[in-house]
């Protein structure tokens, strides 16, 4: 899952209110990892799956796990689905169950429903039936790995639609200059957020930060601008 996706799942979409309870439907690798992480972060989590084996396995790590069909309106009422700040449909390859569950959660009164999609077409349908947001974890990870394999970036994240954050080596054209002198925001339309010099930790970038050879820069900006900066020599 991308950083963008996880950050928004734990916050109510479009508001400053923070979610404190999350209903997770589907306990495959994606759903179980999400649910366990939320529990570790001290969120109230209730998880549901139709597969008894997955339910039993998850019970060792999650405090509130139920076997059931989340497309069933009666079950959703019994588990008080409408009282959850956020529901996440983490169902994998069963497209019908994914779509029907998303629709059922919206019909049950869940305000914010996130859903996992396997393809753009799947994502489009999920939005049509009411998904607040859709994540495509395989696509997001594929994009991230592709940029890292290219050698231009050491790390790469989508932080919002069209907005990216990346970790890159300082281009030679910046070495010896301060960030203020380089005027990167004006010339490259990206912001340098942090700098790692040598074996030291990352520190917040300032106009007086002087770039040295082999420094690592964390940059942020529109996708095209970030990718263009990463290609600089």
N, C-alpha and C positions, 0 to 999 in steps of 0.2 A: 504494500500500500504506500502511496506517496505521502509526503509530509502534509501537503495540502489536504488530502482526504482525511487523514487522522485528526488534524487540527480542527477541521470543520465538524467532524462527527461528534467531538466532545464539546461543541458549542452550538447553541441554537442558531440555525441559519438565519442571517439577516438581522440579528439583534445582539445586544451586549450581554444578554442573560446567558449564564453558563449552565450547560446540562449537568445534572447530577445523577440521573438514572437513565440507563440504556437497555433496550430490549434487543437482543441479538437472535436472529432466526437463521439457523444453519451452522453446524459445528464441524465443518471441514477444516482444512488447514487455515484458511483465511479467517473464518468466523471464530474458531477456537483461539487463535492467536490474538485477534482483536479483543475478544471477551476477557481473556486472561490478563492482557495488558491493562485494560480498563479497571479490572479488579485490583491489580497491583497499584494502580493510581488512586485507589479508594473510591471508585465510582460504584454505585449500586447497579448491578447487572443481573438481568434474568435472561437465560438462554434457552432456546427451544430447538428441537430437532425431531424428525420422524424416525430416525434410526436409533434403536435402543443401544446398539454397541457404541455409537458415538456419544450418546447421553451418558452411559456408564463410564466411558473413558474420561469425559469432561468433568464428571462429578468429583474427581480427585483434585481438580484445580479450581473449580468454580463452585461457589456456595449455593447457587440457585439455578438448577438445570431441570428442565421438564421435557418429557417425551410427548409430542403432540404435533398436530397438523395446523400450521399457522394460517392456512387458507380458510379454516373453520371459524366463522363469526362467533359461534358460541364459546369456543376455546379462547379467542381473543378477549371476549368479555370476562371470562373466568380469570384470566391472568392480568386483568386491568390494563390492557395494552394502551388505552387512551391516556392513562396516567403517566406514561413514560415520556420524558422530554424528547428522546430520539429513539427510533427503531432502525436497525440495520438489517437488511435482507442480504445475508451472506451465502445464499444458496449457490452452488456451483453449476454443474452441467445441466440440471433439470430446468430448462428455460420456462416451461409451463408453470412449474411450481414457483419459480422466481417472480414471474409476472403476476400470477394469481395472489401470491402472498403480499406483494407490494400493493395491489389494488385493495386487498382485504384490510391491510393495516390503515390505509387512508380512509376506507369506509368505516373503520372502527373508531376513527377520530384522532389518530396519531398525527400530530402536526408536522413533524419532521421525519421523513423516511429516506434513508440512504439505501442504495441498492447496488450490488455488485453486478457488473455486466461482463459478458465474454466477448462481445463484438459491438461495433457501432450500431448495427441494426437492433441488437438486443437492448442497447442503451436507449435508443429512440423510443422503443415500445415501453420501456420502464417509465420514461418521462411522460409518455402519453397517458399511462394509467395512474400517474400521480406522484412518482418519485420526486422528492425535493432535489436530490442530487444523485448522480450516478458515478461510480468509480469503475475504472477498467485497470485493475492492478497488474495484469500481465502486460498490457500495452505500456503502462507507466514504467514498469521495471525494464521492459525491453528498450524503451527510449533512453532510460538512464544508463543502462549497460552499453548501448551503442555509442553514446557520447564518451563513456569512459574507455571503451576499446579503441576509439579513434586516437587516443593519446593526447587530445587537446584539453581534456578536463579530467581532474582527479575525482571529482564528485559532481553530481548534477541533480537538481530537484525542481519539480514544478511546484511553485508556491501559490499560484493562482492562475486563472485562465490567461494564457499568453505571457505570464510572468515567470521568470526562472531565477534560481540561485545556483551558482556553480563555484567550484574550487579549482583555481588554475594557477599555473606557475607564472610568475611575473615575466612579461615579455622583456626582451633585452632593451627595447626602445624606452622603457621606463626606468631602467637601472640607474641609480645615482640621482634621480629626481625625487622631490617630495610630491605627495599626491596633489598638493595645492598647485605646484608648478606644472604638473602633468595635465591638470584640468580634465581628468578623465570623464567626468560627468558631462562636460560641455563638448568634448571631442568625440567621445565614444557612446554617449547616452546610457552609460551604466554607472552604478555606484559601487565603490569599493567599501565593503562593510567591515571587513576585518583583515588583518595581516598576521602571518606566522613567519617569524624571522629565525632561521637556523633551527635549533632544537627547542626553542622557546614555545610558549603557548600562543594561541591566537589572541590578539588584542584588538580592541576597536580601532578602526582607522581614523586618522585625523588629517587635516590639511598639512601638518608638519611631519607626518610619517614619511621617512625617506626609504625608497625601495632599493633593496639590494638583490644581487644575483641569487637565484634559487629561492627567493621569498615565495610563499604561497599567499594568494589573494582570494578572498571570498567576495565575489561580485554578484550584483543583482540588477535585473532589468528585464526589458522585453526579450522574448525568445531570440529574435533575430539579432538584436544588439549584443546579447550575451555570447551567442555563437560566433559572431563577427569578432568580438574582443578576444575570444579564446584562440582565434587563428592568428592573432598578432604575433609578430616576431620581435 
